[in-house]
Amino acid sequence: MEKFPILNERLYLRSPSINVCFRAIVKGIFNKNKIEKALENICIRHPLLNSLVEIDNENNAWLVQKNGSIGIECYESNEMDWQSWYKKNDNIAFDFLQGPLIKFCIIIGNNTEIIILGHHIIGDGIGYLNLTKDILFALDNKLDTTPQIPPYKPNDKYFKETILLDSGVHSFANSLNEEWRKSRVRFSEKEYSAFFECYRNKYIPNLYMASIEGDHLNNILEKSKLNGFTVNEIIASAFSMAAMEILNKNENRLGIAANIRNELVSEPNNCMGNFVTGISTKAYYDPAKDFISNARTITAAIKDQLQNIKNRHLVVHFLNEFDKDLIESVMFAAYGNFGHNVSKKLAELIGEQLENKGLGISNLGRHDFRNYENIKIVDIQFIGPAFPANLLTVGLITVNGKLNICIRYNEGEIKIDTVKTIYEKAIELLMKCICLSSFSYEITFPTVSTGL
């Protein structure tokens, strides 16, 4: 791979909050040299890891391979805790012009921790999951180093069905573009860095982490299926209802991430790359109705968006209608001091300038991490990309029969006690759904649950 076009990610390129993080806890015999060698092989398999952003003369953005090494920090367990490393590095903007757009922290001990922190433009949740799996195979001496290059060719079967937008959308986009071109602005890397720092000083990210496993998780799976829900739908409904009840609202904006890599490109492999979309819908909650009735209302709104292929691809094609530097200006207008009317109008239209922030759900599904000979996987956790428009972002992954939940929030907007109450209410609703009289839950990392 020499160049890979950045298309739909132009909005993400200037976001002050978009990083993805995985944490793998592994039992095995490791040293610094072995781990660094494994990551060298990983860079052969995933060329996007060692890349930077290049803007050409026509204002097209590309991911370009660079020479040099990726950022790897190694510590002994008594030298660093992962929460401190995550918080410090998540608050440092990636240097797009110099790269790389990913960092690794290895904490070696009885259980070795591998923390991966990277920008969304080089990988979505599935992309980083692929990377995590390959790192574990590399440590188990089983990695296939065949390069997994993101495919360029669109999947024509789906692309032709989804690219058509209403004529009114084209006209609206053209009118905004024409107005923008009269006084367009292009932001420098220095201006982005200043914007990023200002935003992060105001909105301090934090995590609340928990897990559900054993009979409790099995019962949720069983009852979800019995009532015609997917696990993602029942959990999204529970968290949405809990947030509305605790925050005293009867409606809330709910965003769901959806993997469409099989639809966007032909012959997708186990590569990195951003092949994800998102749907946004209003969720409504009626306290007078039971959980299942409310869940059916919320799920119907989700399905209306996700099951319609044009709706799934709407964001992808809609954003491509606008001038690239107009898209990049949206974040500065929504969360900075940029007062351009066109930028503000577009920011409001795509939900980046709403007073009532919503709830985001990103569920990577169920995965088995038992097929290793020389290592044992203790746990895998996923911290999803927290879009600024979300008050709470819930990242979910089920590993070896254990559902890991990570709620990312900003301390400047909501307090840890409120986040904890929302989580407990969501669990209470789920338990009512499966007719259990009581539920004892365990916070996986007590130090994290009360703040980093």
Secondary structure, DSSP 8 states (H G I E B T S, - for coil): --EEEE-TTHHHHT-SS--EEEEEEEES---HHHHHHHHHHHHHH-GGGGEEEEE-TTS-EEEEE-SS--EEEEEETTT--HHHHHHHHHTS---TTT---EEEEEEESSSEEEEEEE-GGGB-HHHHHHHHHHHHHHHTT-----------SB-HHHHHHH----HHHHHHHHHHHHHHHTS-----HHHHHHHHHHHHHHS-EEEEEEEEEHHHHHHHHHHHHHTT--HHHHHHHHHHHHHHHHTT-SEEEEEEEEE-HHHHBSS--S--B--EEEEEEEEE--TTS-HHHHHHHHHHHHHHHHSSHHHHHHHHHHHTTS-HHHHHHHHHHHHSS---HHHHHHHHHTTSS-SS-EEEEEEEEEE-----SS-EEEEEEEE----TTEEEEEEEEEETTEEEEEEEEETTTS-HHHHHHHHHHHHHHHHHHTT-S----B-S-HHHHT--
